Amino acid sequence: MPLRMQPRPWMTASETTAVFNTLAAGGAQVRFVGGCVRDALAERPVNDLDIATDAEPMQVIALMQAAGFKTIPLGLEHGTVMVVVGVESFEITTLRQDIETDGRHAKVEFTDDWEADAARRDLTFNALSLDIDGNIYDSFNGVEDLKVGRVRFVGDATTRIREDFLRLLRYYRFFAYFGRLPADLDARTACRALAPGLAQLSGERVRAELFKLLVALDPVPTLDMMREDGVLRWIIQSDGNIERLARLVAVEIKDHTSDLIRRLFALLSAESGELRRIARHLRLSNSELDALLRLADGAGQLHAHMGSGELRGHIYRLGPAAVRDLALVAWADDDANEAGWRAALSVINDWTPVAMPVSGADVLRIGVESGASVGVFLHEVEDWWILGDFKADRESCLAELARIVSSDDGQVSND
């Protein structure tokens, strides 16, 4: 009995049916493929609609333009055309089969064989396709694999990985979202043996897969498997601190939050110099590296029983988002003091930004000559104001400023 899916809103939307009807009217076969089919079956949100057809790219362009739709060639050599219908866009790719691979790129030729196109995909549940009437085409038992949490390569695992070593990382990434232990033995055996091939991949491609894995609900079991398989070391150049990450994930679940950089920091557990080296290896952006370094520099500044005033001082200097990250990482390292960390997070959540009551102009106004000393005096007043938990008003701050300046010999003019 053929497998079927009840039509979903994204299948019956007017923009979607316009694309399917236009291609069908031109004599082409057309189906949804890949992630949208998999995610719909797994009852997960469907974000991107990938469409495949036996029509070649130039035919797709001609049919769509004749219907009045905008087309954007994304890679005609690989058969992909973007079509814009109203406010929606669709990537439409011609059925393909690989004729040459080198572990990073594939040379393809177009085909009208749906089975051949499915056979070139990585995992069984990524090889599914679906027509607009809800008929599911499953050449490699992907529906059953998805149902039972079995993450399995299409055909021979070693062959699939040698075609593109990124598939090795994709295996673990998809396991974090869809897999259940015990993992497929053939897949893990192939991943262990071929892990050195990851050295062929660019840092950007590795980074993208690692980040997608880290934002899974709980990436820890998969990362632990990667460490056992000797794969994690090829990605972050160490075995990582998975135990610390596990504690952080548990804390995040209690706090109902999740953050990629915070998790990466916990996993790496490295000093600033080592973080810079790993950042270069993974091609992290400057902002991503800066966020990691802020966590490294702030490590150890917070403790579960610090006073609210002291904590507010950190929030004022670093910002509530950075202090929240530091607090959650510190909680992960000190999970015996949950009540104290919950109280600290409450202070962070209740923070209202405050402005320093005096400025450099006030320092100049009482006779200090323009120069570096202005900033020195201002910082002294600010430290005093912060130490008093921001309670001093402008008048009190001005009085403290005058006291500080007058007690510093030679800094006040005689005018």
N, C-alpha and C positions, 0 to 999 in steps of 0.2 A: 504494500500500500504506500503510495507516494507520501512523503513528508510535506506538511503544509504549515503555514503560519497565518494566523488571522491578520488581515491588513491593519497596519499601524498608520497613524496620522501622517508620518513622513513618507509613507508609500503612496498615500492617496492625495497628497497636497497638489494643488493645481499646477505648480511649477514642475513638480516631479512627473506628473502624468503628461505634461507638455513635452518634456524631454523624451520620455518613453514612446509616446505616440508619434513624435516627429521621426525618430529613428525607425520605428516599426513601419511607418508609412513609406519609408524609403527602402523597405525590404530587409532591414537589419534585425538581427536578434539582439536583445538587450536584457541585462540582469543587474541587480545589486550584487556586489561582491565584498568579501573581506570583513572588515571591522563592523560595519553596520549590521550585517547579518549575525555575526557572532554575538555582538552586544545585545541585540534584540532578543536572541534566544536565551541569553543569560540574564534577561530582565535588567540590563544596565542602560543608562542613558545613551542614546544614539546622537553623536555630534556631527560626524562627517559622512556624507553619502558618496561612496565610490561606486561607479557604474562601469560595467564592461560591455563590449559589443563586438560582433564579428565584422563590423564596418571599419574600413581603414581610416586613418586620421583625416585625410583630405576629403573623404566622403562625409565623415562626421561634420567637418567644417562647412562643407557645401550645404548639407541638409539643414544645419542649424541656422546658417546665415539666411538661407531661403525662407526660413520660418520667422526671421526677424530677430534672432537671438544673437547676442554678442559672443564671439569666440576668442579665446586666447590660447595660442599654442604653448604648452608648457614643456614639451620635449617630444617633438614629432618622431625623433629616431627611436623613442621608446613608446610611441603611440598614444601620448596623453594630450588631451585637449580640455581646457576649462571652458564651460559654457555658462553664461550668465542669463538667468531668466528672472526678470523682475529684480528682487533684492537677494535672490538665492543664486548660489554658484555650485556647479557640479563638475567633478573631474571624471572625464570619460576616457577610458583606455581601451585600445584595441587588444583583442586576445593575442597572447604572445607565447612563444616558447624559446627557451635559451638554446643558443647554438654554440656559445663560447663563454666561459667564466674564468675569472682569475682570483677569486677570493674577495674581491672588492667591487668589481663591476661585471655586468653581463652584456654580451652582445646578443640581441634578440632578433627574431623574425616573426612577422605577423602570421596568424593562423585563424581558421574558422572553427577550430577544435576546442570546445569548452573543457574537455577532459585534459588536453595537453596544457591548457592555461592553468587549470587547477593543480596539475602535477608539478608545476614550477614553483608553487608557493611553499612557505616554510613549514607551517604547522597545520594539522588536519582541520582544526576549527577555523583557521584563516583561509581555507580552501573552499569554503561554502559559497554558494551563490543562490540567488532568490529572484524569481520573476515577479512582476507587478501584481500577479494574481495570487501570490502567496505560496507558490510551489518552491520547495527547497531542493537544491541539487547537492548531493553529498557523496562525493566519489570515494572518500577515505575515512568514513565513519566518524566524521568530525562532530556530528550532533551528539552521539553517544559519549565521545571523549569529553566534550564540554559538560555534559550532564554529570559525569562521575568525577570530574576534576582531573582527567588524564591529559597531560600536555605532551604531545607526541609529534615528531616530525613526519612530514609526508614522505613515505618511502624510507630509504636508507638514511639514517641520521648523519653519518659521516659524509655522505655525498652532498646532502643539503647544506651542511656547514661549510664544506670546502668550496661550494659555489659562491658563498658570501659569508665571511667570518662574523659579520654583524648578527647573523642568525643565532650564533651561540649566545650572545647577550640577550637577544630577543626571547630565546627559550626561557631564560631565568626571569626576565621581566614579565612575560605572560604567565609564568608559574606563580608569581607573586599575586596576580589578580585572579587567576582561574584554577590554579593547581591544588591538588591535595596529595599529601604524602601517603604511601611511598611514591616517589617520582619514578618515571619510566626509566628502566635500567639501561636500555639501548641509548637513550638520549644522554644520560649522565656519563656513560662510558665514552661516548663520542666527544662530549664537551671536555672531559678530563684530558683526553688524548690530544685534542686540537687546540687547547687553550693558548699555546704559544703563538698561534695564528692571529690572536688579537693584536699582536704588535704591528700588524699590517694596517690596522685601522687608524683613522685620524682621531685626534683627541676630541674633536667636536662630535663625532659619531658616538664615541664611547661615553662622553659626558651626557649626551641626550638620553641614551638608554639607562645610564645610572640614575639620572634624575627622575625618569619615569618610574623606575623601580622604587626609589626612595619614597615617593609620594603614595605608594600603595597603602591601604589601611594598616597593614602590618608587614613590613618588608623583612622582618628579622628571620623567620624560618628560611626564606629564600637566600638571604645573604649568608646564613649559616651553611646552607647547602653549597653555595658558591665557594666559601672558604674551604670546606671539606674537599671540594673538587679541584682545588688549586686554581680557581678562576679569579677570585677576588683580588689576589695579589697582582695579576696582570692589569687590573683596572686602577687600583689606588696605590699600588706599589707597596702594600703591606697587607697583613691579614685583617686589619681593622679591629676596632673595639666594639664588637657586636654586642657584648654584654652591656656596655654602657648605652648603646642605642636601644637595646631591649628595655632598659629601665626608663629611658626617655619616652619611648612609645607608650609605655604603661602610664607615665605621668601625663602625656598629651591626651590620652583617652580620658583620664580623670578630669582634665581641664577643657575637654571638648575642643581642642585645637590641634593643628598640625602645621609644621613648617619645614620646607625642604632644606634650607641652609642650616637650620638648627640640627636637623637629623644628620646632615653631612658632617657637621662639626663633631657631633657625638661619635659618629662612625670613625672619623679620622683620628680624633683625640691626639692632635699633634701640636707642637709649638709653632710659633709664627714662621720661623725659617723653613720648617718642613711643610707648613701649609702653603707657602709661596712656591715651593718646588712642585708639590702635587697640583697646585693651581695651574702651573705652566703645563704640566703633563696632560691635564684634562681640558686645557684651553678655557678656564673659567674667565668670566668677564671681570673687569675691574671692580664693579659693584659687588659681585659675588665674593671675590677675594676680600674686599674691604669688610663685608659682613662677617666672614669667618675670622678675620683678624680682630674685629671688635669683640667677638666672643672669646678669643684667645687672650686678649689683653685684659678683659674684664673678669676672667675666671678667678674665683677665690675672693672676689670683693663682697659677695653677699653671703649671709648665713641666716639660718632659719629663725634665730631669736634676736636679730638686730632690731633696734628701735624704729618706730615709724618715721621719726624725724631724720634719722640717718638714711633710711631707705629713700625718703623723698629727696634727700640730697643727691643720691645717685640718679634718681629719675630726672631731676632738674638738669644735671650735667650730661647725661647720656641719652635721655629721651625714654618715654615709657615702653616703646616697642623693644628697644635694646635691653632694658632692664628686665622686661618680661622674659625675653629669651634667656638671659643670664639666670633668672630665678628658676626657670623650668629645667635648665641644664643642671643647676646646683641641686635642685630637688631630686633629680635623677641620681645624683651622687650621694644624696643624703635622704633616702626615702623613709628613714625611720622617724623623721620629723614632719610628717604630712600636715599636721595642724599648723605648724609655724609657717610652712610654705604657702598654705592656703590663705593665711592671714596676710602674708606679704603680697600675694597676688591681689587680694582685696584692696590693699593700699594702692597698688599700681593701677587697678581698674578705676579707683576713685580719684585719681590724680587730675587736678585742674591746672593748666599752665599758669605760671606766675611770671611777672616781669620785674626785673631789678629796679628798685625805686630811684636809684641815682645813676648818673652817667658820667662819661668823661668830661662833659661840659661843666658839671658840678665840681670836678677836681680842678679844672682850670679856673673856675670862678673864685676859688678860695686862694689863688695865688701860685699854684704849682705851674712851673714853666712847661710848655708843650714838649713832649718827648716820651721816652720809654717809661719814665717814672709815673706818668699818668695811668698807664695800664697796671703798673705794680700796685699803686694805691687802690685803684678800683677793684682789683682782684682781692685785696685784703678785706675791703668792705664786703664784697660779695661772699667771701668765705665766712665772715662773721654773721652775715644775714642768713646764709644757709644753715650754719651751726645753730642758729636760733629758730630753726624750722620756719623761716620766711615770715615770722610774725612782726618783725620791726617795720614800721612805716617809714615814709620818706623823711620825716623830721628826725626820727631816731637814726636813720642811716646817715644823714648829713652830719649829725652830731658825732657819730662814730668816725666818719671820714675826717672831720676836723681834728679829732683826737689823734688818729693815726698819723696824719700829716704833721701836726704840731710836735709829735713825739719823735719825728724823724729829723735829726739835725741837718740844717743846710738845705732843706727842700722847699721852704716857704720864702718868698720874696719879702723885702722890707717895705713894700709899697702900702 
